[in-house]
Amino acid sequence: MESREVRCTCGRTLRLSTPLLRCEGCGRNVFYDDSERRRHRTSVAVTTVLMLAAFGLVAYLFIEMVAVPFFPR
C-alpha cells in the first residue's frame, strides 16, 4: 500500500501504510479508506452474531439437559 496521511476525528494527522491503525491520541481506529472501514464493521457484526448464537446454543443445551429434568410434567 502506498503511504498516505489520514486525519483522525480527534484532529491528529497520521501517516498510514496499512489498512488499519489506532490513533495514539484517542485510541480510535483510523482506516486507510472506506472499504476497509466497511470490512471492519462487517467483521465485527459477524463476530458478534456468532458469539450470540454460540451463547444461545449453550443456553438451550443447558435448559434441555439440566433445567428440564428438575421440572417433570
Secondary structure, 3 states (H helix, E strand, C coil): CCCEEEECCCCCEEEECCCEEECCCCCCEEECCHHHHHHHHHHHHHHHHHHHHHHHHHHHHHHHHHHHHHCCC
